[in-house]
Amino acid sequence: MNLRHSPNGSTLSPLSVEVKSAEERDILSEESFQKMISLERKRTERSGKPFLLMLLDMGDRPLSAKTCKTLEQILTALAIYTRETDVTGWYKDKSVVGVMFTDIAADNQTAVLSTMIRRVSETLRSKLTLEQFNQVSISFHVYPESWDHDLPQRPSNPALYPDLSRRNEVRKVYRITKRAMDVAGSVAALILFSPVFLVIMAAIKLTSRGPVFFRQPRVGQHGASFTFLKFRSMYVNNDASAHKEFVKKLITGKGDHGANGNGSGVYKMTRDPRITLVGAFLRKTSLDELPQFLNVLRGEMSLVGPRPAIAYEVEAYDTWHRRRVLEAKPGITGLWQVCGRSRVKFDEMVRLDLRYAKSWTPWLDIKILMRTPRVVILGDGAY
C-alpha cells in the first residue's frame, strides 16, 4: 500500500468504512492534519460534541519499506472503525499517524474510549506480527479534556494543540524579543517604583490588619497554576463566595449588567464591602498591580497579555473561553485593559484576548504599553 498525501495538501479524503485500495487511500500532510485538529476543536466548542484523537507512533526510525508495510497493515486494520467524517493524516511527518474520530457522544465518553482501546488493540494484535505490534505506540486523547487545577502542572493536553506549538516555533524570534522586553521592563519598573512600594506597604500596614501582599493561585498559560501577587486591597479572612457567584453569573451571561450605573457589563464588583479604604484607592489607580512585575520577572506573566484567571472562573468557562489561557501568557496589561477594562462584557474580553494572541508582535506590545499609562491615570473602567 502506498501512503500518499492529498494532491493539494489540504483536500480531505478520509478512510471509509470499507477498506479501499492503495490508489484510493489518502493521508493528509502534517500541516493540513494539524489545521484539521484546530478546526475540529472549534467545531466542538460550538456543538459540544467531543472528538477522539488517536495517535500511532512509529518512533523516530526512518520510514523504511518495513515500516511502510507495518503502517499499511495498521491502516487496513483500522479502516473498519473509520467513518467518512473521521480524518486521517500525519500528526508528525513520516513517524506519527493520527486519526480523529468525530462527534462522540458527550455523555458516554468513557465507554467509547474503553471500547475503542479494546477493539484497536485486539485488531492490531490479530493483523500484525509481534515484532510489528511492538514497533507501535498508541495513545488516545479526548477533546475537550478535563482540567484539574489542584495540580500545579499543565492540565491541558499538549497533544491536542500541535498547531499552537507550530505557531510558537514560527514566532521564536518574537518570543525571545518579548521575553527580553519583559525582563528589562520589570526590572526597570521595580527600581523606578521602589519608593512607591514603600509608601503603599506602610499605608496598608497602618490602616488594616494582615499581610502587605495578597497571594492567590491563578491560572497561567496552558492552564498551569502560579502564585499571583498584588498589594492587599481587602480585609483579611473575607468570604469569597459572593465574588465566586458574581463571576460565574457574569461569565454565563446572567450577571447584573447595570451594576456600574450605566448598563454596561462589569467584570469587578463595584460595591465590594471586602475592600479597605486604602484598597479602594489602590484599585482605582491600579497601584495594587505593581507586585506583578515580580511575576513577570519570574516568567509566570508578561508585561502584555490576557488577565490571569482564577480557578473558579475557569470552572465556569465555556470550552471556547479556555483559549484565552492557552494561547498567550497572562499579562499586567493588554487589549482588554486599554479598550474599556471593566466596562467590557466577558465574551468581548475573551475575543480581545484571542485577537491579541493571534496577532501579537513586539510592536503591538509597545503600543499597548504606551496606551496603558493614560488608562491608569484616568482610572478608565477601573473599580
N, C-alpha and C positions, 0 to 999 in steps of 0.2 A: 504494500500500500504506500502510495506517495503522499506525504503530508505537505500541502502547499498552501500558501497564502492566497486570499482572495485577490483577483487581478488588480483591483484598485486600492487594496489595503484597507478598505473600510466596508465593503459590501458584506453583509451578514448572510452566510449560508450554513445554518446550524445543522447538526445531525438530526435526522428524523427518527421516528420510532423504528423504521425498517433500516436494516444495515445497507448502506449504499456502497457502490463500487469505488475504487480508488480515484477514478476520474471525477466522481461527483462530490467527494468529500472535501470540504474546505475547512481551514482553520485560520482564525483572524491573526493578524500580526500583533506583536506585543503592544504597540502604541494604540491600535484600534481596540484591542480587547480591554485595555485599561480605561479607555474612554467609555466603553460599554459598561464597565463596572461603575464609573461615575454617574452615567446616565441612569443605570438601574437603581442606584441609591436615591436619586431624585424622584424616580417613579415610586419607589417605596415610601418616600416621605409624603407623597400625595395620596397614594392608595392605601397605605397602612398594611400592605401585603409583603411579608418578608421574602427574601431570596436566600438561597444557599449557594455559597461558592466552594467548589471542590477543587483542590489543587493536587496534581500528581507530579511529584518532584523526582526527576531522574538524576539529580545531583549535578555536579559541575563537570562531569566527564564529557569529552567531545561526543557529538552526535554521530556515532558510528553506525554502520549498517546493522549491527547487533542491537543497538539502542533503538534504531528506527523500527526494527522488527517488533521489539517489545512494545513500543508506542502504538504500532499498528494493531497488535492484538488487544491492547488496553482499550483503544477507541472502539474497536469492533465489539468488545465485550460490553462496553458501556452504552452502546447505541440503543439497546433495548430499553434503557431507562431515560432516554433523552427525547424531549418533545421538540416540536418546531419552534416553540417560543423560548427554548433554552439556548444558551450561547456558549460556543467552544472557541478557545483561542490560546495563543501563547501568553501566559502570565509573565514568564521570563523566557526570552527568546532562546529556543533550542534546548531548554533544560526543564522548564516547568509548564505543564499544560493545565489550563483552567477550564472548568465547566460551571456556568451559572444556571441553577435550577430556579426558575422564577415563580412568583405567585404561590408561595407556600401558605397553607392555612395558618393564620396567625395564632389560633387557639390550639394548635396541635403540633407545634414546632419540635418538641422533644420526641414525640412518637415518629415524626417524619425523619428526623435526624438519625434516630436509632435504627429505623428500618433501612435507611439509605446506607449507613455504615455496614450493617449486616449483609445486605444484598451485594454491595460493591465488593466487599471482602470475599464473600463466597464466590462471586462470579470471576474475580481475578484469580483466585486460587484454582478454580476449575479450568481456566483458559491459559494460564501462564505456568511455565516451569518454576520450580522452587528458586532457581537462580534469578529468573526474570522477576519473580514476585519480590525477592529481597532487594532488587535494584530500585524499587519504587517506594517513595514515602508519600502517604496520602493524608491530607488534612481537610477538615470541613470547617467552614466559617459562616455563621448566620448573621445577616443584617436585617434590622438593627440589633446591635449587640446590647447586652445588659451591662450597665455601668455600676461599679461598686466604688463609691467614694470614701469608703472606710479604709481602703488600701492606698498607700502613697504612690505606687507606681501607676503607669499609664493604664486607665481602664478601657480605652478604645483599642480595637484590634487593628494593628498596622496592615495586616494582610488585606483588609477591605478598602484601603486607601492608597493603592500604588500610584495613582495619578497625582496625589499630593506630594509624595516622595519625589516623583519625576519633576514636578513644578519647583520644588525646593532645590533640586540639583541644578536646574536651568538658571535659577536665581542665586547661585552660590556666591557670586561676586557681590550682589546686592546684600545678601545676608551678612557677609563679612563686613561690609560697609555699615550696615545697620548696627551690628554689634559694637563696632568701633565708636559710632556716634553715641550709643547707649552708655558705654564706659566713660567716654570723655564728658558727656553731658551730665551724668550722675555725679561724677567726681567734682566737676565744676559747681554743680548745684549744692552739693553737701558743704563745700567750702564757702560758697557765697552766702548761703542761708544759715550758717552755723550760729551767728548771733541771734537770728530769729528763732532757731531751735531752743536756745537757752531761755529766751523770753517766754515762749509758749510753754515750755516744760515747767517754768516757775508759776505761770498763771494757772495751769492745770492742777499743780500740787497745792496751791494756796486756796483754791476755790472748791475742791471736791476730793473725797477720799478715793484712793485707788491708784493703780499704776499710771504712768505718763503715756505709755504706748498701749494701743489696742492691737492685740494679735488674734488673728482668725484664720482658720483653714479656708483657702479659696481654691477654685478650680482653674488651673492654668491651661497651657496649650496641650492638646491631645487628651484633656481631662485629668492630667496629673495634678495632685494636690501640692500646695505650698503654703507657707505661713505668711500671711499678708499683714503689713504693718501700716498703722495710722496713728496720729495723735488721738488719744481718747477724747471723745466728744460727748459721751453718755455717762450716766451714773452707773456704778458697778452693780453687779447682781441684778440686772434688769431682766425682764421677761421678754424674750424674742418672739413669743407665739403670735403677737399681734402683727409684727412685721412679716413673719412667715405667711400668715393668712393673707395679708395685703399683697405681697409679692405674687403669690400663687394666683390670686384673683386677677391681678393686673396682667400676668403672662397669658392667662386663659381668656382674656378679654372681658372679664367680669368686674374689673376694678372700678373705683369711683373716679371717673374722668373729670369730675367737677371739683376735685379736692383742692385744687390750687386757685379756684375762683374764676377761671377763665374758660372752663370747659374743655381744656386740652389735657391729654394724658400726662401723668407724672410717674416717675419711677421711684421717688422717695416720698415717705410720709411727710406732709408739710406741717403737721401739728403733732410732733412726736414728743410725748411727755418724758421720754427717757433722756432727752438731750439737755445738757447743762447750759448755763448762760454763756460760758466761755466756748463751749462746744458749738453753740448756735453761730457764733461769730466765725469760728474756725471753718465750719461747713460753708457758710455764706461766701467766705473768701477763698475757699479751697485750701487753706493752710493746713488743714488736717491731713492732706495728702502728701506732705513733704517727706515723711519717713519712707515713702515708697521708692525714693531714689536708692535706698538700700536694697530693695527687691530688684531694682534694675541692675545695680552693680553686681548682685549675685547671679544674674542671668535668669531669674524667675519671671521678670517682666521686662518690657521695653518702654522707652520714652513714649512711643506712639503705638496704639493697638486697641483692641476691644477692652471694655471694662471687665475686670476679673469677676467671675461669678461665684456665688455662694452655693454650696452643695444642694441645699434645699430649693434653691432657684432652679438648678439643673433638673431636679426631680420633676418639676412642673413643665419642663420644656416639651414642645413638640419635637419630633425627630429632626426636622429641618433646622430648628433653633440650635441644635448641638454644633452645627457647623461653625458657629462663631467662636467656640472654644477649641475647635480642631484646626482651623486653617490659619490662625495667627496667634502669636504670643500676646498675652494681655498687656495693656499699656496704661500709663498715667493719664495720657490724653489721647484723643482720637477724633474721628469724624463725628461721632455722637456728641462729644463734648463741645465741639465748635459749631454744631448745627442745631443747637437748641437744648441740649442736655435733658433735664427732667421734663421739658415740655414735649419731648418726642415720645410717641407711643412705643410700646415694647417691640412690636413687629417691625416698625420702621427703624428702630435702633439696630435690630438684628440685620436688616437689609443694608444699613450703612456699614456695619462691621464686615459683612460679606463683600460688599463693594470694595472696601479698603483692602481686605485680604487678597482679592483677585487682582487688584491694580496697583498695589503699593510699590513705590520706588523711594530711594533716599530723598529725592526732590519733593515728593508728596509729603514725606515725614517733616521735612524742613518747613513746608508751607503750613502744615497743621501746627507745628511748634510755634511758628510766628503768629498765628491767629489766636493761640491759647491765652497769652497774657491779657489781651483785650477782654476775652470772655471772663477771665478770672477777676479782673479789676471791676468790670461792670456787674459781676455776680449774675450774669445772664443765665437763667434757668437753674440756678443753684438753690439747694434747700438744706 
